[in-house]
Amino acid sequence: MFGKEKSSERIERKACEWLAVLNSDRRTAEETARFRTWLQTDPLHEEVYERVRGVWEELAALKDFAGIPDADTSSTRQPLHEGGESRFRNHRTWLRGNRLFRAAAVVCIVTAMALMAAYLISTQNLRAGNGEVATQTAEIREVTLPDGSTVTVGAQSAIEVHYGEVVRRVDLMAGEAFFSVNKDPSRPFIVSTANAEIRVTGTQFDVRRADEALEIAVLRGKVEVRARQGKSAGPLRLLTSNQKIRIIPNAALPEPRNLGREKPGAWRQGRLIYEDTRLSEVIADANRYYNGNILIDSQSLGDLMVSAAFRSDQIDKMMQTLAAVLPISVKKLSNGDILLRRKSAAAD
């Protein structure tokens, strides 16, 4: 069976990151707005965040008992919501006498403070031209780069930004990203992946890692794509507006083809559009917007071709549509996962 890992740990990690952001005096209005969007995306986000926030407030209330000095971390002790400390005043005598608990509190508070420091460092680095951006399930984030170019990072995706005096480079480490690059002939913009290097001076294009393949689609301008062959550079292809190329490891680099109904970056408006696309790739995209696993029970099923359009916020409806047009059965499991099977093999 093919699927993805559970997202609970990622949600908890993201909740911790948001708590660090919101308790920082360096947070911006844009970051606060993104937090509200993330919180409203799924009820589980709010549930996990409230749990993490409660632990944070408890640790803030117990900080004095653990003997940790204030230093200059006062901003981390200001909870986003009030009322955290009052619940623990009656337990101070017991806490002072419990060395094991005090030791545990020290570890927890230091961990929380380290998370805050990591956030501040990464934010400073990105504003200076370097840093990493990663998104969670159903989260889309737009990042403005030092030269005014923007990268829209898709759900469950990750980029790493490297800006220098000679070249502008972004590594796409996972998922999908849409690039809107300001023109600067003296300093090319490079998107680097394991399969290829994409070079432009100013354009708009989308890059998606799909299974082991890499897809590049150009909305406007020109894009040079050079496949990697081991450690050396491979052949070069030039893409223009409304063209697309798909690069498969250890396969010949194909010629670009014209786009049909597909529109690069349509997912930024919540639309997932496919034309002659393998079902496994469609489901890989759907998994990035679904809090659970969508599973395909065989490789042959994943090879079915799909031409359709869906909304990224209606994954359940998307599954129903696929079942209506393909020979598949869709079964929702008790844990919330979805299983796709061939109809001929779907009998329990």
Phi, psi and omega in degrees: 000146182245134180194200179231166179288158176299148185263003185299317180294322179295322179294317179298317179297317180295322178299319178297319179297316179296323179297319177295319179298311187289338178265007178264139177286359179260003181295152180249166177297325179296319180294320178297319179295319179295323177298315180300320178297314180298318182297323184274351183294325184207136178303331180295327178300313180294321181297313181292319180299315180298323178294315179295319179297321178299318178296319179301314182294323178297317180294322177297320180291331184264000184303317181296325181290328182281347178080026180271128181290158182291323186049224178240039183253028185301329182296332181285345183266359179268106182291152177296326178240154183269166172100006185288324189279328188299332184289348188244003183297328183287351184253010187295320181299314180296320183293321181298330183268357184254093185295324181297317180293321179299319179297318179296321179297320178302311182300314182296317182291319178299320178299315179297319179293324177296321177298317177300315181297319180298321179296313182297318180295313182295323179295316179297317182297318182294319178295332179276350177118003179219147178152172182244142176233127178228142181244163181253186180303128177066008180265129174241131186228130177260130183242129175265125182272167186303332181268006181093350173296157180232150172233124173263115185266123182288176180297144181047051181230165181210137174231160173229126187260133177226105179250130178227184182286335185259323186218151172252124183225139174232127175266125173268107185268335180198150171077226190217149177210145177249130186248131172240102194255127174287141186287133177203086184302334182280347182219093184297156178253125185239131170253123184248134174226178179293333187261336188200166172238130183247127185235132178217169170248325176192117185187180174231126183204163182241140177232128183226129172270114184239114188053234177266353183273169177229131179241133176237128179229134186254126175272319183207140176094201181233145182224130174265129179239125178237120180287152175267139174234093187067232179267356182254162179281144179258201181294162185246142173231144177251123178253142175241183185308137177063032173240158185217150174220146180237122183252126180245131180304140177064020176238157179298144180286119183283169172282151176297152176235155180285144177282146174266248180279351179293145176230118182304130177080011180299334180297341178294334176260016176081019180245130176250113186241131184227144175223115182051056182245140180297141180303323181299326179285323176299316180291326176299319176294314181300323180298333180284349179243004186240128179278079182161194179247132168256116190251142174245129190274359178202153179295322181296325177294321179294341181275355176299144183265142184233135169229107185192172177228140183221166171262136184289342179264011180228059184293323178299317178294325176300317179296320179297320179295317178299320179295332181281334185250349180237158179282059182231157174247138180248121180235125177269124183274166185296334180271005179096348177292160178239132181247127177254126180223158173294143183298326180291342181243021188266354182293134180281000000 
